Amino acid sequence: MQAGIPYARQYKDNAVTKTGLGFAAVSLVCGILSILFCFLLAPLSFILGILGIVFGVVSKTKTTEYRGLATGGIVCGTIGLLIVVFFMIIGVIIATEALRALFYAFAPL
């Protein structure tokens, strides 16, 4: 027990620190998985990217510790999200061009 600080307050501060670590770690894991899954499972990667960003921001607002983990989660989540959005835009462009070519191939002259 630290001198001059009640035991209940020490326990509460420790609980907030552990919560900050939990959010920061979940943020980093979600961000990394978002990057890894962006080529295979785009919807899952999109969700994981958003979760990585949200948990990172929550961790940064809850505690001043573990800011590096939270920042890493935010950065990885943002990168994964941007990659997925980029591939979604490319996919829409390719699908539009394929449908246009198919329409013109079977259009009556």
C-alpha positions as CSV (number, residue, x, y, z in Angstrom):
1,M,0.0,0.0,0.0
2,Q,1.4,3.4,-1.0
3,A,1.7,6.0,1.7
4,G,-1.2,8.5,1.8
5,I,-3.4,6.8,-0.8
6,P,-6.4,4.8,0.3
7,Y,-6.4,1.1,-0.7
8,A,-9.7,1.4,-2.6
9,R,-8.3,4.2,-4.8
10,Q,-5.2,2.1,-5.6
11,Y,-7.4,-0.7,-6.7
12,K,-9.6,1.5,-8.9
13,D,-6.5,3.0,-10.6
14,N,-5.2,-0.5,-11.2
15,A,-8.5,-1.6,-12.7
16,V,-8.5,1.4,-15.1
17,T,-4.9,0.6,-16.1
18,K,-5.8,-3.0,-16.9
19,T,-8.8,-1.8,-18.9
20,G,-6.6,0.5,-20.9
21,L,-4.2,-2.4,-21.6
22,G,-7.1,-4.6,-22.7
23,F,-8.5,-2.0,-25.1
24,A,-5.0,-1.2,-26.5
25,A,-4.2,-4.9,-27.0
26,V,-7.5,-5.6,-28.7
27,S,-7.0,-2.5,-30.9
28,L,-3.6,-3.7,-32.0
29,V,-4.8,-7.3,-32.7
30,C,-7.9,-6.1,-34.6
31,G,-5.7,-3.7,-36.7
32,I,-3.2,-6.4,-37.6
33,L,-5.9,-8.9,-38.4
34,S,-7.6,-6.2,-40.6
35,I,-4.4,-5.9,-42.7
36,L,-3.9,-9.7,-42.9
37,F,-7.5,-10.5,-43.9
38,C,-7.9,-7.6,-46.4
39,F,-7.1,-9.8,-49.4
40,L,-9.2,-12.8,-48.3
41,L,-12.2,-11.7,-46.3
42,A,-12.9,-8.0,-47.1
43,P,-16.1,-7.7,-45.0
44,L,-14.4,-9.1,-42.0
45,S,-11.3,-6.9,-42.6
46,F,-13.6,-3.9,-42.9
47,I,-15.2,-4.6,-39.5
48,L,-11.9,-5.4,-37.8
49,G,-10.4,-2.1,-39.1
50,I,-13.3,-0.1,-37.6
51,L,-13.0,-2.0,-34.3
52,G,-9.2,-1.4,-34.2
53,I,-9.7,2.3,-34.6
54,V,-12.6,2.5,-32.1
55,F,-10.8,0.4,-29.4
56,G,-7.6,2.5,-29.9
57,V,-9.4,5.8,-29.5
58,V,-11.2,4.4,-26.4
59,S,-7.9,3.2,-24.9
60,K,-6.2,6.6,-25.5
61,T,-9.1,8.4,-23.8
62,K,-9.2,6.0,-20.8
63,T,-5.6,6.0,-19.7
64,T,-2.3,7.6,-20.6
65,E,-0.5,4.3,-20.4
66,Y,-0.2,1.9,-23.4
67,R,-0.5,4.7,-25.9
68,G,1.9,3.0,-28.2
69,L,-0.3,-0.1,-28.5
70,A,-3.3,2.1,-29.0
71,T,-1.6,4.1,-31.7
72,G,-0.4,1.0,-33.4
73,G,-3.9,-0.3,-33.4
74,I,-5.3,2.9,-34.8
75,V,-2.6,3.0,-37.6
76,C,-3.0,-0.7,-38.5
77,G,-6.8,-0.4,-38.5
78,T,-6.7,2.6,-40.7
79,I,-4.3,0.9,-43.2
80,G,-6.5,-2.2,-43.3
81,L,-9.6,-0.1,-43.8
82,L,-8.0,2.0,-46.6
83,I,-6.8,-1.2,-48.4
84,V,-10.2,-2.7,-48.3
85,V,-11.9,0.4,-49.5
86,F,-9.4,0.7,-52.3
87,F,-10.1,-2.9,-53.4
88,M,-13.8,-2.3,-53.2
89,I,-13.6,0.7,-55.5
90,I,-11.4,-1.3,-57.9
91,G,-13.9,-4.2,-57.8
92,V,-16.8,-1.9,-58.6
93,I,-15.0,-0.4,-61.5
94,I,-14.1,-3.8,-62.9
95,A,-17.6,-5.1,-62.4
96,T,-19.1,-2.0,-64.1
97,E,-16.8,-2.4,-67.1
98,A,-17.5,-6.1,-67.4
99,L,-21.3,-5.5,-67.3
100,R,-20.9,-2.7,-69.9
101,A,-18.9,-5.1,-72.2
102,L,-21.5,-7.8,-71.7
103,F,-24.4,-5.5,-72.5
104,Y,-22.8,-4.3,-75.7
105,A,-21.9,-7.8,-76.8
106,F,-25.5,-8.9,-76.7
107,A,-27.2,-5.6,-77.7
108,P,-29.1,-5.8,-80.9
109,L,-27.6,-3.9,-83.8
